[in-house]
């Protein structure tokens, strides 16, 4: 098991966004996106947002992060949040945030409606921001029955840590019959293999940060990330690894039978499954099924990596599992919204420098190749 690496070639998963006269994806674009999504579990729609729209999303993120009372999430890495390595937090459902989220859903309605009924819940609207020195998440699946969306509000480089996916590992009726009926078992082996490499990658990085001048460790940070008893599923915590207290990767997963299968199927796994790391350009939007294997990499750049994110249920989601994987803002908990609400939402004119996405949908046709 060598160093953790992923391909940056995402051409196979990209569909150029083409809008019709109503500011929505054209029928042909919708068909292409659905095909890629069904085949691989994700699709990258390039140039879905104009620069002005992406800037509006970035401003919403900055406003949220600048709020000292922001609602930080617990679904990624609480330790990274505590030491300002990440800023994963939910956005309050203010009119501009609702407008931006609703505009995305309306533009993507042709794709999203294939998976999400109008009554399905909006689970969260968040910002996913990572900084230099963050940990690399373990490869994992989010709670099933959800479609998630990442909008790149600025260019993301490979060094900044665009999301890693394992295409084709999403689950659906009969998916386990692939690979000779051993698809689920083999994908789990591949996940363990990846997470072993990530475990070593994170430990090596933390050891180097002890003497780093650009990403130096805060007092107590090394112990918190390596030997703490605190719950955190995405740190290279040796203590929780040894005690079997980490559901993503622990010593309990590396029994003799598993080690033998990892050795026996080492070439098979590399031929069947491939890691791809996204580096979306400004205005691109990534849609993926929550049960697709994926991970949020560490940021190895001094430049923050920011995403606007939202998740919509495509099935009934038990509240217990909702809280395990998603962090709704208290304003969303107090006033729930569903997919249909977002499709019907019409924002009032906002005389500020943060335009609602819907207010510019009708004006981008001439610049975006409208049908």
SULWOBEL-V862368 format. One record per residue. N is the residue number from 1. PSI is psi in whole degrees, -180 to 180 (999 if undefined). Layout:
[[N/PSI] [N/PSI]]
//
This chain:
[[1/107] [2/-167] [3/145] [4/123] [5/157] [6/148] [7/144] [8/8] [9/103] [10/13] [11/-38] [12/-21] [13/5] [14/141] [15/118] [16/130] [17/127] [18/127] [19/148] [20/-173] [21/-14] [22/5] [23/15] [24/165] [25/137] [26/160] [27/-42] [28/-40] [29/-40] [30/-44] [31/-43] [32/-44] [33/-42] [34/-41] [35/-46] [36/-43] [37/-46] [38/-36] [39/-44] [40/-15] [41/-3] [42/159] [43/143] [44/111] [45/109] [46/145] [47/35] [48/-34] [49/144] [50/168] [51/-40] [52/-40] [53/-43] [54/-40] [55/-37] [56/-42] [57/-40] [58/-39] [59/-37] [60/-40] [61/-47] [62/-40] [63/-40] [64/-46] [65/-30] [66/-11] [67/115] [68/-18] [69/21] [70/158] [71/98] [72/145] [73/162] [74/15] [75/-4] [76/-73] [77/104] [78/-34] [79/-43] [80/-41] [81/-41] [82/-35] [83/19] [84/34] [85/-26] [86/159] [87/78] [88/110] [89/154] [90/148] [91/137] [92/143] [93/66] [94/164] [95/-42] [96/-38] [97/-45] [98/-42] [99/-42] [100/-47] [101/-43] [102/-40] [103/-41] [104/-46] [105/-40] [106/-38] [107/-33] [108/12] [109/-41] [110/-32] [111/-50] [112/-37] [113/-16] [114/-26] [115/-30] [116/125] [117/161] [118/-28] [119/-3] [120/144] [121/143] [122/117] [123/-34] [124/156] [125/121] [126/168] [127/132] [128/97] [129/130] [130/150] [131/171] [132/132] [133/0] [134/160] [135/157] [136/121] [137/152] [138/150] [139/129] [140/172] [141/139] [142/166] [143/137] [144/167] [145/30] [146/145] [147/126] [148/155] [149/132] [150/127] [151/123] [152/110] [153/-2] [154/164] [155/140] [156/124] [157/165] [158/-39] [159/-25] [160/-15] [161/58] [162/152] [163/140] [164/134] [165/157] [166/91] [167/142] [168/3] [169/9] [170/156] [171/139] [172/174] [173/116] [174/-1] [175/-29] [176/-15] [177/-12] [178/162] [179/47] [180/27] [181/10] [182/24] [183/-48] [184/-43] [185/-41] [186/-39] [187/-33] [188/-38] [189/-43] [190/-39] [191/-45] [192/-42] [193/-45] [194/-43] [195/-27] [196/-44] [197/-40] [198/-40] [199/-49] [200/-39] [201/-46] [202/-41] [203/-45] [204/-41] [205/-45] [206/-39] [207/-41] [208/-30] [209/-15] [210/-33] [211/11] [212/143] [213/-16] [214/-27] [215/57] [216/151] [217/142] [218/159] [219/127] [220/-7] [221/-42] [222/-46] [223/-40] [224/-33] [225/-17] [226/-33] [227/8] [228/152] [229/-4] [230/145] [231/127] [232/117] [233/-5] [234/29] [235/154] [236/59] [237/106] [238/-38] [239/-50] [240/-31] [241/-48] [242/-34] [243/-4] [244/28] [245/6] [246/116] [247/-16] [248/-39] [249/124] [250/168] [251/-31] [252/-21] [253/-8] [254/50] [255/169] [256/-42] [257/-42] [258/-43] [259/-39] [260/-43] [261/-37] [262/-39] [263/-45] [264/-40] [265/20] [266/-42] [267/-36] [268/-44] [269/-43] [270/-27] [271/-31] [272/-36] [273/143] [274/136] [275/132] [276/137] [277/124] [278/147] [279/70] [280/145] [281/160] [282/130] [283/-10] [284/151] [285/131] [286/126] [287/137] [288/154] [289/138] [290/-25] [291/9] [292/134] [293/132] [294/172] [295/149] [296/112] [297/170] [298/150] [299/120] [300/18] [301/150] [302/-11] [303/129] [304/149] [305/122] [306/134] [307/146] [308/131] [309/149] [310/155] [311/136] [312/133] [313/139] [314/2] [315/-180] [316/129] [317/120] [318/135] [319/-36] [320/-46] [321/-28] [322/-48] [323/-25] [324/-35] [325/-9] [326/154] [327/84] [328/142] [329/148] [330/-31] [331/-31] [332/-36] [333/-41] [334/-31] [335/78] [336/149] [337/152] [338/175] [339/-41] [340/-37] [341/-40] [342/-37] [343/-30] [344/-8] [345/131] [346/107] [347/147] [348/153] [349/134] [350/110] [351/50] [352/-179] [353/9] [354/85] [355/142] [356/145] [357/-37] [358/-28] [359/-15] [360/-2] [361/-44] [362/-13] [363/-7] [364/-7] [365/-45] [366/-27] [367/-9] [368/11] [369/49] [370/143] [371/999]]
//
